[in-house]
Amino acid sequence: MNIFSGLQKIVKTDCALSNYTWYGLGGPADYVITPQTAEDLAEVVRRCNDSDLPFRTIGYGSNLLVRDEGIRGAVIRLEGPEFAQVTFAHDRLTAWAGASLSKLVLECVRKGLSGLEALTGIPGSIGGAVKMNAGGNFGDIGASVESVTLMDKQGNIFDRSKPDLSFDYRKVNITAPLVLSAQIQLAEADAEQMLRTVKEIWIYKKNSQPLNMKNAGCVFKNPRGLSAGALIDRAGLKGTQVGGAKVSEKHANFIIAEKNCKSRDVFKLIDLVRDRVRQSFNIDLELELEIW
């Protein structure tokens, strides 16, 4: 019997993951599952666990590179309306994992609530943003997150709060496979001043990043006290191309997927960049990009 018997409406088989990433690259997953409720999700997770079927979760796929061969197991997408819920209670916000980070930033600005405007221009879902402590030069989401609601492999739901919840550079000490929602503390502020800040950040990013090209954001983490993009630039790698993958001329820490690009092209270019930076500066670049 199929392990997802009775759940056919939310399960696709042999489904191309290139449809779900900003890169538009990658092979198929055995199953792509889109639960519509937390109850659906718990049932899917329990069945995966009981059948020893590995599963992963995907948000907006904005920081993800999937191998050309695809992956075995199930990929869970939290795209139903229940998972996109956002509720405000004075200066406290509860955002479910499937909510859009960029839309939420603008909603907070409209309400005159400060805390997320530093995340302007960062794509993705709230769940993905929390899992990797998304951020940039202007701040990260972990500074405002007070607690999270999680689900374990048995479908059990539980909360974790600060200080037990610890955010660091592009990581957080969450081991549960699923983030269901985040509770975020905001502060009342002048909406017009916040809007000016958002515009300034957006202009900065538009001028310094290849926003209109297929990419997955910063490929490498910044070494302590240094800029990965500056190191790659100084190594003479801007514009370097392997197959359809190219180091951006605008920001060297972005790899663009051009026409006919394959995931293997991006992998080869990543290896080339790492080797050249290591040879030039004796620094090992660590990936910020998630690899499946």
Buried (B, 14 or more C-beta within 10 A) or exposed (E): EEBBEEBEEBBBEEBBBBEBBBBBBBBBBBBBBBBBEBEBBBBBBBBBBEEEBEBBBBBBBBBBBBBBEBBEEBBBBBBBEBBBBBEBEEBEBBBBBBBBBBEBBBBBBEBBBBBBBBBBBBBBBBBBBBBBBBBBEBBBBBBBBEBBBBBBBEBEBEEBEEEEBEBEEBEBEBEBBBBBBBBBBBEEBEBEEBBEBBEEBEEBBEEEBBBEEBBBBBBBBBBEEEBBBEBBBBBEBBEBBBBBBBBBEBBBBBBBBEEEBBBBBBBBBBEBBBEBBEEBBEBEBEBBBBEB
